[in-house]
Amino acid sequence: MSAGDPTRVLRCVESLTADARVLVVDSGPGQLDLLRSVGGRNVEVVRRQWTGDFAAARNFAVDQLENGWVAFVDDDEFLLPGHAQRVVDAARALERHPLRDRIIGGVTVLDQTAGVTPFLPRLFRVRGAVRWSGRLHEVPVLRADGQVERVALDVTVAHDGYETEVAERRRRNTTIIEGWRAEDGPEGRRLLAHAQELAAESESPERRQVLQDAIASGSLSLEEELGARLSLLVGLLLDGGPRAVLEAHEHESAARRFGEPGALELALLRARALLLFAEVECARTRALLARHLQSGSAGDPASDLAARAVDVLIELTDRLGEDSAPFRDLYGQPGGAL
């Protein structure tokens, strides 16, 4: 775990199992001596100067360990009650797996400002082949040929989010991102990191453009591309509503196989957009039609267009599970079909 505010770090440590070995890597001003004994836990504090590289800090932490499995929890996070034991149980089970040296376990993160992240890599074997790469928003990689084997854990971590210290965090992360640019680093990943920093509502259009540029760069892995597409659609859902998601989804160039990482999330997001479309857009359309007809601005009440509008109004009301009798009485219509 990294270390910042001693109060938050204390909360984090107390959410772990009582018999866990806790290694705190303190890259701050060195105020964490109080953590050497927390509820009888074995807490070791190691100081390391901050170098502007998150992956290097995590790899440094792994190098301080000899064996077993290591689970990473940041200073502004804590495990939900009972979930620390789930991490221990998962490590014991995965130790028997034939591919244990390549496995990384992912947790679900509940964030106060960013919602839910369904898979964030956090657990792997100390003597295995997995290590971290990337100065910002680090990702697991193998020290040997092959690919990382991902296992989703039934573990939830709560994260404070970035409601505080936003300006300081952004300055730090922007410096790291610009360092990538100067070193001619991977353009796609740099753009993804930049998009993640654009969290304010006023920055939504810029965030969408950066995500589109990342996808168009052609340098993303399949998983990164699907993650970018998912982020793009989530942003559209929040900013433009379900109609924007459905319109964007219709322009997808190829169908995604459910076996590909992120494909199920994309399908579920589209399904949710359809549900929202029914729940929100149908009600909105009905309200617009009702106001239009009741205002007398529908033109000739006996016209075919007005009659069809009344039929649609009644049908929408029925589909929403509400009583359409008042509309039937008002317009003298038996109701029709869409």
Residue frames relative to the residue before (quaternion, step in Angstrom):
aa qw qx qy qz dx dy dz
M 1.0000 0.0000 0.0000 0.0000 0.00 0.00 0.00
S 0.4155 -0.6596 0.5547 0.2907 3.55 -1.19 0.54
A 0.2801 -0.7782 0.5398 0.1566 3.57 -1.21 0.13
G 0.0353 0.7845 -0.6176 0.0442 3.53 -0.97 0.90
D 0.8192 0.0998 -0.0082 0.5647 3.58 -0.34 -1.27
P 0.4528 -0.7172 0.4517 0.2766 3.63 -0.58 1.11
T 0.6289 0.5436 -0.3453 0.4356 3.61 1.01 -0.73
R 0.6750 0.4761 -0.2968 0.4792 3.58 0.94 -0.85
V 0.6316 0.5293 -0.3363 0.4559 3.58 0.99 -0.80
L 0.6269 0.5382 -0.3274 0.4584 3.57 1.02 -0.83
R 0.6448 0.5118 -0.3114 0.4747 3.59 0.96 -0.86
C 0.6401 0.5321 -0.3144 0.4563 3.56 0.99 -0.86
V 0.6768 0.4951 -0.2943 0.4584 3.58 0.83 -1.01
E 0.6785 0.5042 -0.2978 0.4435 3.59 0.92 -0.84
S 0.6236 0.5325 -0.3495 0.4533 3.62 1.21 -0.29
L 0.5881 0.5765 -0.3616 0.4370 3.62 1.30 -0.15
T 0.6359 -0.5146 0.3900 0.4228 3.57 -1.25 0.23
A 0.6094 -0.6108 0.3712 0.3431 3.55 -1.08 0.77
D 0.7435 0.4002 -0.2271 0.4853 3.60 1.07 -0.67
A 0.4301 0.7107 -0.4637 0.3079 3.62 1.24 0.18
R 0.3699 -0.6605 0.5923 0.2757 3.53 -1.18 0.58
V 0.1168 -0.8173 0.5639 0.0206 3.55 -0.60 1.15
L 0.0988 -0.7760 0.6223 0.0277 3.54 -0.79 1.10
V 0.1159 -0.7884 0.6033 0.0332 3.56 -0.65 1.15
V 0.1668 -0.7622 0.6193 0.0878 3.57 -0.72 1.09
D 0.1487 -0.8221 0.5490 0.0259 3.55 -0.34 1.30
S 0.0417 -0.8061 0.5901 -0.0149 3.57 -0.45 1.25
G 0.5493 0.6321 -0.3768 0.3959 3.55 1.32 0.19
P 0.7927 -0.3425 0.2315 0.4480 3.55 -1.19 -0.54
G 0.5522 -0.6509 0.3878 0.3478 3.61 1.20 0.20
Q 0.4001 0.7154 -0.4721 0.3243 3.55 0.76 1.09
L 0.5551 0.6791 -0.3393 0.3399 3.58 1.23 0.26
D 0.2908 0.7753 -0.5163 0.2187 3.61 1.12 0.43
L 0.5777 0.6093 -0.3704 0.3974 3.58 1.18 -0.56
L 0.6344 0.5702 -0.3231 0.4099 3.58 1.22 -0.40
R 0.4799 0.7077 -0.4406 0.2733 3.60 1.15 -0.20
S 0.7736 0.1078 -0.1060 0.6154 3.58 1.23 -0.24
V 0.1103 0.7879 -0.5889 0.1426 3.55 -0.29 1.32
G 0.8387 -0.1471 0.0677 0.5199 3.57 -0.37 1.22
G 0.6970 -0.4770 0.2801 0.4563 3.58 1.04 0.70
R 0.4854 0.6748 -0.4358 0.3451 3.60 1.24 0.05
N 0.4619 -0.6509 0.5319 0.2828 3.51 -1.27 0.54
V 0.0635 0.8215 -0.5567 0.1059 3.59 -0.07 1.31
E 0.0772 -0.7834 0.6166 0.0142 3.55 -0.83 1.06
V 0.1690 -0.7890 0.5861 0.0733 3.57 -0.78 1.05
V 0.0446 -0.7844 0.6185 -0.0147 3.56 -0.76 1.11
R 0.2662 -0.7767 0.5496 0.1544 3.57 -0.78 0.95
R 0.0442 0.7769 -0.6251 0.0611 3.53 -1.05 0.86
Q 0.4557 -0.6920 0.4867 0.2769 3.56 -0.83 0.96
W 0.4712 -0.6732 0.4972 0.2783 3.55 -1.00 0.88
T 0.1378 -0.8255 0.5464 0.0308 3.58 -0.75 1.09
G 0.5595 -0.6182 0.3936 0.3871 3.59 1.23 0.14
D 0.6684 0.4501 -0.2882 0.5173 3.59 1.18 0.49
F 0.2974 -0.7938 0.5066 0.1576 3.59 -0.31 1.27
A 0.6436 0.5251 -0.3308 0.4480 3.59 0.98 -0.81
A 0.6395 0.5240 -0.3286 0.4566 3.59 0.97 -0.81
A 0.6384 0.5224 -0.3273 0.4609 3.59 1.03 -0.77
R 0.6721 0.4842 -0.3042 0.4705 3.59 0.94 -0.82
N 0.6531 0.5011 -0.3208 0.4685 3.59 0.97 -0.80
F 0.5876 0.5586 -0.3582 0.4630 3.59 1.11 -0.66
A 0.6452 0.5229 -0.3191 0.4565 3.58 0.96 -0.86
V 0.6469 0.5146 -0.3220 0.4616 3.60 0.94 -0.86
D 0.6583 0.5336 -0.3107 0.4306 3.58 0.97 -0.86
Q 0.6217 0.5392 -0.3517 0.4461 3.62 1.20 -0.32
L 0.6655 0.4989 -0.2824 0.4779 3.58 1.30 -0.25
E 0.4082 -0.7325 0.4971 0.2229 3.55 -1.14 0.58
N 0.8045 -0.1027 0.1253 0.5714 3.60 0.87 -0.89
G 0.6140 0.5635 -0.4151 0.3650 3.55 -1.33 -0.15
W 0.5624 -0.5654 0.4729 0.3747 3.54 -1.27 -0.51
V 0.2156 -0.7733 0.5853 0.1141 3.57 -1.08 0.72
A 0.1109 -0.7696 0.6274 0.0428 3.55 -0.96 0.96
F 0.2714 -0.7859 0.5408 0.1272 3.56 -0.82 1.02
V 0.0294 0.7611 -0.6463 0.0467 3.55 -0.95 0.99
D 0.3437 -0.7651 0.5053 0.2031 3.59 -0.62 1.07
D 0.6791 -0.5411 0.3196 0.3793 3.55 -1.23 0.48
D 0.7228 0.3964 -0.2523 0.5067 3.61 1.12 -0.50
E 0.6040 0.5254 -0.3531 0.4842 3.56 1.22 0.56
F 0.0143 0.7701 -0.6359 -0.0493 3.54 -1.32 0.18
L 0.4907 -0.6614 0.4860 0.2925 3.56 -1.15 0.65
L 0.5108 -0.6233 0.4887 0.3342 3.57 -1.08 0.71
P 0.6606 -0.5232 0.3465 0.4122 3.63 -1.12 0.55
G 0.8122 0.2390 -0.2048 0.4912 3.56 -0.85 1.03
H 0.6155 0.5926 -0.3446 0.3888 3.58 1.18 -0.43
A 0.5444 0.5931 -0.4147 0.4241 3.61 1.17 -0.35
Q 0.6460 0.5057 -0.3249 0.4704 3.59 1.00 -0.75
R 0.5947 0.5612 -0.3620 0.4476 3.59 1.11 -0.59
V 0.6101 0.5375 -0.3469 0.4674 3.58 1.09 -0.70
V 0.6503 0.5133 -0.3064 0.4688 3.58 0.94 -0.92
D 0.6713 0.4980 -0.2989 0.4604 3.59 0.87 -0.94
A 0.6446 0.5207 -0.3217 0.4581 3.58 1.02 -0.81
A 0.6444 0.5209 -0.3238 0.4566 3.59 0.95 -0.84
R 0.6531 0.5081 -0.3188 0.4622 3.59 0.95 -0.82
A 0.6703 0.4919 -0.2999 0.4678 3.58 0.97 -0.82
L 0.6906 0.4874 -0.2804 0.4548 3.58 0.93 -0.89
E 0.5410 0.6208 -0.3981 0.4042 3.60 1.19 -0.46
R 0.6896 0.4651 -0.2723 0.4837 3.60 1.17 -0.57
H 0.5252 0.6487 -0.4092 0.3685 3.59 1.26 -0.13
P 0.5140 -0.6734 0.4275 0.3156 3.63 -0.87 0.87
L 0.7280 0.3795 -0.2322 0.5216 3.62 1.16 -0.51
R 0.2130 0.8445 -0.4787 0.1107 3.59 1.22 0.42
D 0.6495 0.5350 -0.3369 0.4223 3.61 1.02 -0.66
R 0.7151 0.4229 -0.2477 0.4984 3.59 1.21 -0.38
I 0.5635 0.6488 -0.3657 0.3574 3.57 1.27 -0.25
I 0.0082 -0.7422 0.6683 0.0492 3.51 -1.21 0.67
G 0.2966 -0.7702 0.5444 0.1495 3.54 -0.87 1.01
G 0.2234 -0.7906 0.5611 0.1010 3.54 -0.95 0.91
V 0.2378 -0.7651 0.5858 0.1222 3.55 -1.06 0.82
T 0.4528 -0.6261 0.5487 0.3191 3.55 -1.33 0.25
V 0.1657 -0.7898 0.5859 0.0740 3.56 -0.90 0.93
L 0.1867 -0.7482 0.6296 0.0942 3.55 -0.92 1.02
D 0.0770 -0.8222 0.5636 -0.0233 3.55 -0.51 1.25
Q 0.4965 -0.6847 0.4492 0.2879 3.57 -0.85 0.95
T 0.7850 0.3201 -0.1664 0.5037 3.59 1.06 -0.65
A 0.7771 0.3539 -0.1833 0.4870 3.62 1.05 -0.62
G 0.5706 -0.6189 0.3877 0.3755 3.60 1.21 0.09
V 0.7126 -0.4374 0.3510 0.4216 3.56 -1.09 -0.79
T 0.1336 -0.7379 0.6559 0.0863 3.55 -1.01 0.92
P 0.3331 -0.8145 0.4351 0.1906 3.62 -0.29 1.21
F 0.8056 0.0831 -0.0390 0.5854 3.64 1.09 -0.51
L 0.1077 0.7609 -0.6314 0.1037 3.55 -0.50 1.23
P 0.4042 -0.7489 0.4643 0.2453 3.63 -0.49 1.16
R 0.0810 0.8344 -0.5359 0.0998 3.58 -0.77 1.05
L 0.7818 0.3258 -0.1589 0.5073 3.66 1.07 -0.51
F 0.2471 0.7567 -0.5916 0.1281 3.61 -0.88 0.88
R 0.6336 -0.5618 0.4001 0.3504 3.54 -1.34 0.31
V 0.5231 -0.6730 0.4263 0.3029 3.58 -0.81 1.04
R 0.7686 0.3370 -0.1836 0.5118 3.60 0.88 -0.91
G 0.4708 0.6852 -0.4339 0.3473 3.56 1.23 0.27
A 0.6631 -0.5331 0.3736 0.3695 3.54 -1.32 -0.25
V 0.5714 0.6190 -0.3765 0.3855 3.60 1.24 -0.12
R 0.0914 0.7548 -0.6471 0.0565 3.52 -1.07 0.86
W 0.5580 -0.6266 0.4396 0.3204 3.58 -1.30 0.06
S 0.0594 -0.7730 0.6309 0.0316 3.55 -1.21 0.61
G 0.6951 0.4583 -0.3449 0.4334 3.57 -1.13 0.67
R 0.4201 -0.7375 0.4717 0.2391 3.55 -0.65 1.08
L 0.7900 0.1577 -0.0536 0.5901 3.56 1.12 -0.73
H 0.8168 0.0572 -0.0992 0.5655 3.58 -0.96 0.93
E 0.0401 -0.8776 0.4777 -0.0091 3.51 0.91 1.11
V 0.2019 -0.7680 0.6014 0.0881 3.55 -1.22 0.67
P 0.4962 -0.6526 0.4757 0.3187 3.61 -1.13 0.56
V 0.0190 -0.7723 0.6349 -0.0027 3.57 -1.08 0.80
L 0.4546 -0.6655 0.5174 0.2877 3.55 -1.32 0.28
R 0.4199 -0.6880 0.5324 0.2587 3.54 -1.14 0.68
A 0.7183 0.3276 -0.2171 0.5741 3.58 1.32 -0.08
D 0.6880 -0.4458 0.3510 0.4524 3.56 -1.31 0.01
G 0.6034 0.5502 -0.4267 0.3887 3.53 -1.20 0.55
Q 0.4217 -0.6958 0.5160 0.2678 3.54 -1.26 -0.24
V 0.5982 -0.5706 0.4334 0.3589 3.51 -1.25 0.52
E 0.2751 -0.7305 0.6015 0.1703 3.57 -1.05 0.81
R 0.1905 -0.8191 0.5359 0.0752 3.58 -0.53 1.17
V 0.0556 -0.7775 0.6264 -0.0027 3.54 -0.98 0.96
A 0.3112 -0.7498 0.5554 0.1802 3.58 -0.76 1.06
L 0.2281 -0.7848 0.5679 0.0970 3.57 -0.80 1.08
D 0.4348 -0.6680 0.5330 0.2840 3.56 -1.15 0.60
V 0.4126 0.6828 -0.4631 0.3860 3.52 0.72 1.19
T 0.1124 -0.7982 0.5903 0.0416 3.56 -0.94 0.93
V 0.1471 -0.7703 0.6190 0.0420 3.52 -0.97 1.02
A 0.2727 -0.7471 0.5827 0.1671 3.58 -0.94 0.89
H 0.1295 -0.7923 0.5956 0.0287 3.56 -0.98 0.93
D 0.5121 -0.6835 0.4309 0.2915 3.56 -0.87 0.95
G 0.4027 -0.6919 0.5032 0.3255 3.57 1.09 -0.61
Y 0.5123 -0.6653 0.4670 0.2774 3.55 -1.30 -0.03
E 0.2111 0.7885 -0.5448 0.1921 3.55 0.90 0.95
T 0.7420 0.2877 -0.1854 0.5764 3.57 1.21 -0.50
E 0.8256 0.2271 -0.1835 0.4829 3.54 -1.27 0.45
V 0.2325 0.8132 -0.5059 0.1694 3.58 1.17 0.58
A 0.6754 0.5062 -0.3070 0.4397 3.59 0.82 -0.97
E 0.6656 0.4981 -0.3073 0.4631 3.59 0.92 -0.91
R 0.6492 0.5192 -0.3123 0.4599 3.58 0.95 -0.89
R 0.6748 0.5004 -0.3056 0.4482 3.57 0.91 -0.88
R 0.6262 0.5278 -0.3436 0.4596 3.59 0.97 -0.77
R 0.6614 0.5107 -0.3052 0.4566 3.57 0.90 -0.94
N 0.7230 0.4496 -0.2583 0.4565 3.58 0.76 -1.02
T 0.6142 0.5390 -0.3521 0.4563 3.58 1.05 -0.66
T 0.6172 0.5423 -0.3377 0.4592 3.58 1.05 -0.75
I 0.6533 0.5065 -0.3092 0.4701 3.58 0.97 -0.86
I 0.6618 0.5121 -0.3067 0.4535 3.59 0.92 -0.92
E 0.6637 0.4908 -0.3088 0.4724 3.57 0.94 -0.83
G 0.5862 0.5633 -0.3657 0.4531 3.58 1.16 -0.52
W 0.6042 0.5415 -0.3450 0.4719 3.58 1.08 -0.71
R 0.6552 0.5222 -0.3181 0.4436 3.55 0.90 -0.96
A 0.6711 0.5100 -0.2993 0.4472 3.58 0.90 -0.93
E 0.7222 0.4228 -0.2416 0.4913 3.58 1.09 -0.70
D 0.4312 -0.7085 0.4548 0.3244 3.56 1.32 0.14
G 0.1918 0.8112 -0.5212 0.1830 3.56 0.94 0.95
P 0.7411 -0.4050 0.2807 0.4561 3.59 -1.29 0.00
E 0.4151 -0.7573 0.4483 0.2308 3.56 -0.44 1.24
G 0.6532 0.5401 -0.3276 0.4176 3.58 0.89 -0.90
R 0.6994 0.4592 -0.2759 0.4732 3.58 0.84 -0.96
R 0.6069 0.5409 -0.3588 0.4586 3.59 1.07 -0.65
L 0.6616 0.4996 -0.3042 0.4692 3.57 0.98 -0.85
L 0.6249 0.5283 -0.3427 0.4615 3.60 1.00 -0.75
A 0.6524 0.5046 -0.3138 0.4704 3.57 0.95 -0.85
H 0.6379 0.5248 -0.3235 0.4615 3.57 1.01 -0.81
A 0.6413 0.5314 -0.3194 0.4521 3.59 0.98 -0.86
Q 0.6472 0.5369 -0.3170 0.4387 3.56 1.03 -0.79
E 0.6541 0.5063 -0.3108 0.4681 3.58 1.17 -0.51
L 0.6428 0.5067 -0.3257 0.4733 3.60 1.21 -0.41
A 0.1061 0.8558 -0.4912 0.1226 3.53 0.38 1.28
A 0.5858 0.6033 -0.3815 0.3838 3.60 1.15 -0.42
E 0.6168 -0.5740 0.3918 0.3694 3.56 -1.13 0.68
S 0.6495 0.5360 -0.3178 0.4357 3.58 1.02 -0.78
E 0.6889 0.4819 -0.2707 0.4690 3.58 1.24 -0.43
S 0.3483 0.7860 -0.4660 0.2093 3.60 1.26 0.02
P 0.6719 0.4840 -0.3307 0.4527 3.66 0.78 -0.84
E 0.6516 0.5030 -0.3185 0.4701 3.58 0.98 -0.81
R 0.6381 0.5288 -0.3349 0.4484 3.60 0.98 -0.81
R 0.6409 0.5217 -0.3261 0.4590 3.59 0.96 -0.84
Q 0.6651 0.5037 -0.3097 0.4561 3.57 0.94 -0.89
V 0.6487 0.5148 -0.3220 0.4588 3.60 0.96 -0.83
L 0.6461 0.5071 -0.3210 0.4715 3.61 0.98 -0.80
Q 0.6438 0.5114 -0.3195 0.4711 3.59 0.99 -0.81
D 0.6442 0.5130 -0.3169 0.4706 3.59 1.02 -0.78
A 0.6300 0.5342 -0.3326 0.4551 3.58 1.05 -0.79
I 0.6561 0.5025 -0.3054 0.4730 3.58 0.96 -0.88
A 0.6961 0.4853 -0.2678 0.4564 3.57 0.95 -0.93
S 0.5396 0.6531 -0.4029 0.3465 3.61 1.18 -0.41
G 0.3329 -0.7726 0.4802 0.2483 3.60 1.15 -0.56
S 0.6271 0.5650 -0.3350 0.4186 3.59 1.26 0.06
L 0.5222 0.6369 -0.4158 0.3858 3.59 1.27 0.13
S 0.4829 -0.5992 0.5389 0.3427 3.52 -1.22 0.48
L 0.6808 -0.4697 0.3451 0.4436 3.58 -1.26 0.26
E 0.6632 0.5092 -0.3046 0.4562 3.57 0.93 -0.91
E 0.6601 0.5000 -0.3110 0.4665 3.59 0.95 -0.84
E 0.6490 0.5196 -0.3255 0.4503 3.57 0.99 -0.80
L 0.6654 0.4862 -0.3089 0.4748 3.57 0.92 -0.87
G 0.6230 0.5308 -0.3381 0.4646 3.57 1.06 -0.70
A 0.6489 0.5096 -0.3123 0.4708 3.57 1.02 -0.81
R 0.6462 0.5139 -0.3170 0.4667 3.58 1.00 -0.83
L 0.6400 0.5182 -0.3218 0.4672 3.56 1.01 -0.84
S 0.6484 0.5117 -0.3139 0.4683 3.60 0.94 -0.88
L 0.6402 0.5350 -0.3178 0.4505 3.55 1.02 -0.85
L 0.6945 0.4682 -0.2772 0.4707 3.58 0.91 -0.92
V 0.6075 0.5346 -0.3563 0.4671 3.59 1.07 -0.68
G 0.6492 0.5141 -0.3128 0.4653 3.57 0.97 -0.85
L 0.6439 0.5152 -0.3165 0.4688 3.56 1.02 -0.80
L 0.6321 0.5391 -0.3249 0.4519 3.55 1.04 -0.83
L 0.6946 0.4701 -0.2745 0.4703 3.57 0.94 -0.90
D 0.7559 0.4142 -0.2124 0.4603 3.57 0.93 -0.90
G 0.8287 0.2418 -0.0898 0.4968 3.58 0.91 -0.92
G 0.5248 -0.6481 0.4115 0.3677 3.56 1.26 -0.05
P 0.7455 -0.4378 0.2731 0.4220 3.58 -1.31 0.14
R 0.5911 0.5797 -0.3838 0.4090 3.59 1.04 -0.64
A 0.6451 0.5247 -0.3205 0.4538 3.60 0.98 -0.83
V 0.6396 0.5197 -0.3267 0.4626 3.59 1.02 -0.78
L 0.6716 0.5017 -0.3022 0.4538 3.57 0.88 -0.94
E 0.6555 0.5050 -0.3171 0.4635 3.58 0.94 -0.82
A 0.6612 0.4963 -0.3114 0.4686 3.59 0.96 -0.83
H 0.6554 0.5292 -0.3174 0.4354 3.57 0.97 -0.84
E 0.6127 0.5647 -0.3503 0.4277 3.59 1.09 -0.67
H 0.6948 0.4693 -0.2701 0.4733 3.59 1.19 -0.49
E 0.3716 0.7076 -0.5110 0.3163 3.60 1.24 0.21
S 0.4554 -0.7401 0.4276 0.2490 3.57 -0.74 1.07
A 0.8158 0.0516 0.0004 0.5760 3.59 1.02 -0.67
A 0.5318 -0.6182 0.4725 0.3344 3.55 -1.14 0.65
R 0.3485 -0.7407 0.5395 0.1971 3.56 -1.00 0.83
R 0.4075 -0.6876 0.5385 0.2667 3.57 -0.97 0.80
F 0.5367 -0.6512 0.4285 0.3228 3.55 -1.01 0.81
G 0.6084 0.5708 -0.3596 0.4180 3.59 1.18 -0.36
E 0.5948 0.5799 -0.3671 0.4186 3.58 1.22 -0.33
P 0.5729 -0.6016 0.4204 0.3648 3.61 -1.01 0.72
G 0.8192 0.2552 -0.1954 0.4750 3.55 -0.89 0.93
A 0.5221 0.6650 -0.4184 0.3318 3.61 1.19 -0.36
L 0.6484 0.5128 -0.3255 0.4590 3.57 0.96 -0.81
E 0.6347 0.5308 -0.3358 0.4503 3.58 0.98 -0.80
L 0.6411 0.5181 -0.3228 0.4652 3.58 1.03 -0.79
A 0.6615 0.5021 -0.3068 0.4650 3.56 0.96 -0.87
L 0.6617 0.5010 -0.3097 0.4639 3.58 0.97 -0.83
L 0.6262 0.5298 -0.3428 0.4580 3.58 1.04 -0.72
R 0.6510 0.4971 -0.3222 0.4746 3.57 0.96 -0.80
A 0.6306 0.5241 -0.3380 0.4620 3.59 1.00 -0.79
R 0.6492 0.5046 -0.3221 0.4692 3.56 0.99 -0.82
A 0.6222 0.5362 -0.3454 0.4540 3.56 1.01 -0.73
L 0.6383 0.5192 -0.3269 0.4648 3.58 1.02 -0.78
L 0.6429 0.5129 -0.3226 0.4686 3.57 1.01 -0.82
L 0.6576 0.4948 -0.3079 0.4774 3.55 0.96 -0.87
F 0.5970 0.5628 -0.3582 0.4455 3.53 1.09 -0.73
A 0.6763 0.4808 -0.2887 0.4776 3.56 0.97 -0.89
E 0.7135 0.4720 -0.2618 0.4467 3.56 0.91 -0.98
V 0.7847 0.3420 -0.1576 0.4924 3.55 0.92 -0.95
E 0.7350 0.4440 -0.2583 0.4426 3.56 0.67 -1.07
C 0.6368 0.5157 -0.3477 0.4558 3.62 0.97 -0.74
A 0.6583 0.4937 -0.3104 0.4760 3.56 0.97 -0.84
R 0.6443 0.5189 -0.3195 0.4621 3.57 1.01 -0.80
T 0.6537 0.5106 -0.3132 0.4625 3.59 0.93 -0.88
R 0.6420 0.5205 -0.3261 0.4589 3.57 0.99 -0.85
A 0.6581 0.5133 -0.3142 0.4524 3.58 0.93 -0.88
L 0.6453 0.5182 -0.3173 0.4629 3.58 1.01 -0.81
L 0.6553 0.5061 -0.3097 0.4674 3.58 0.95 -0.87
A 0.6518 0.5216 -0.3188 0.4489 3.57 0.92 -0.92
R 0.6724 0.4847 -0.3069 0.4677 3.59 0.88 -0.89
H 0.6401 0.5432 -0.3190 0.4397 3.54 1.00 -0.86
L 0.7057 0.4558 -0.2660 0.4727 3.58 0.86 -0.97
Q 0.6965 0.4845 -0.2828 0.4475 3.57 0.92 -0.90
S 0.6260 0.5373 -0.3445 0.4481 3.58 1.17 -0.44
G 0.4606 -0.6963 0.4372 0.3344 3.57 1.26 -0.23
S 0.5398 0.6467 -0.3891 0.3730 3.60 1.29 0.22
A 0.4793 0.6905 -0.4270 0.3333 3.54 1.26 0.29
G 0.5715 -0.5897 0.3956 0.4113 3.56 1.22 0.12
D 0.8022 -0.2240 0.1932 0.5186 3.57 -1.10 -0.68
P 0.4158 -0.7341 0.4741 0.2520 3.65 -0.54 1.12
A 0.6888 0.4733 -0.2830 0.4706 3.56 1.15 -0.53
S 0.4708 0.6965 -0.4401 0.3155 3.58 1.24 -0.07
D 0.6292 -0.5463 0.3988 0.3828 3.54 -1.22 0.48
L 0.6356 0.5423 -0.3306 0.4389 3.59 1.02 -0.80
A 0.6664 0.4879 -0.3036 0.4751 3.59 0.93 -0.90
A 0.6405 0.5288 -0.3297 0.4488 3.59 0.97 -0.78
R 0.6628 0.4877 -0.3102 0.4760 3.56 0.96 -0.82
A 0.6155 0.5444 -0.3448 0.4538 3.58 1.07 -0.72
V 0.6422 0.5070 -0.3197 0.4778 3.59 0.99 -0.78
D 0.6372 0.5267 -0.3294 0.4561 3.59 0.95 -0.84
V 0.6623 0.4970 -0.3035 0.4714 3.58 0.94 -0.90
L 0.6312 0.5462 -0.3282 0.4422 3.58 0.97 -0.85
I 0.6814 0.4765 -0.2836 0.4777 3.58 0.90 -0.91
E 0.6586 0.5160 -0.3103 0.4513 3.57 0.95 -0.89
L 0.6459 0.5118 -0.3211 0.4666 3.60 0.95 -0.82
T 0.6366 0.5291 -0.3247 0.4577 3.57 0.99 -0.82
D 0.6509 0.5044 -0.3113 0.4744 3.58 0.97 -0.84
R 0.6781 0.5015 -0.2969 0.4478 3.60 0.90 -0.89
L 0.6665 0.4804 -0.2981 0.4860 3.57 1.14 -0.59
G 0.5148 -0.6812 0.3921 0.3425 3.57 1.29 0.11
E 0.5579 0.5977 -0.3944 0.4195 3.57 1.16 0.47
D 0.6163 -0.5764 0.4038 0.3534 3.56 -1.29 0.42
S 0.1906 -0.8116 0.5459 0.0841 3.58 -0.57 1.14
A 0.3835 0.7601 -0.4616 0.2494 3.61 1.29 -0.06
P 0.6443 0.5230 -0.3572 0.4286 3.66 0.89 -0.76
F 0.6569 0.4877 -0.3182 0.4789 3.60 1.01 -0.73
R 0.6214 0.5357 -0.3435 0.4570 3.59 1.01 -0.76
D 0.6779 0.4873 -0.2923 0.4664 3.56 0.94 -0.93
L 0.6496 0.5466 -0.3176 0.4224 3.55 0.97 -0.91
Y 0.8055 0.2907 -0.1293 0.4999 3.55 0.86 -1.00
G 0.4142 -0.7329 0.4596 0.2829 3.58 1.26 -0.03
Q 0.4976 0.6547 -0.4146 0.3897 3.54 1.11 0.70
P 0.4303 -0.6925 0.5106 0.2731 3.60 -1.01 0.73
G 0.5267 -0.6064 0.4303 0.4119 3.57 1.18 -0.31
G 0.1457 -0.7967 0.5832 0.0626 3.53 -1.09 0.70
A 0.5458 -0.5883 0.4732 0.3634 3.53 -1.28 -0.32
L 0.5272 -0.6214 0.4747 0.3324 3.55 -1.14 0.64
